[in-house]
Amino acid sequence: MSRPKITKITLEIDGKDTVEIDPNNTDALFFTDQAVKDILAPFYATGAGSGKGVDALSTWTTPTTTGDLPPYLRKIPDCYLG
């Protein structure tokens, strides 16, 4: 049996900005506090893959250069945050 392939991911942020995500280079998207705190942060806390030492929770709660919190975090195959 084959699994259907996701060919396009588009995020709409605040109803105006859109971001295209490459599904061929994305393992997972996280866009809620609960998902980041319960799934992503513990994954990186274990030192998984080449993401050893990445503090996903700190990344999620630190404002970007615009002063806003990140709207999403993306896990790529190499385990770094994108």
Number of C-alpha atoms within 10 A of each C-alpha: 3 4 5 6 8 9 9 10 12 11 13 12 11 8 7 6 8 11 10 10 15 14 16 12 12 16 13 12 17 17 13 12 13 10 12 20 15 11 13 21 18 15 19 21 15 12 14 14 12 12 18 14 11 19 17 21 17 10 16 21 12 12 12 12 8 7 8 10 13 15 14 15 18 18 17 17 14 13 19 15 16 10
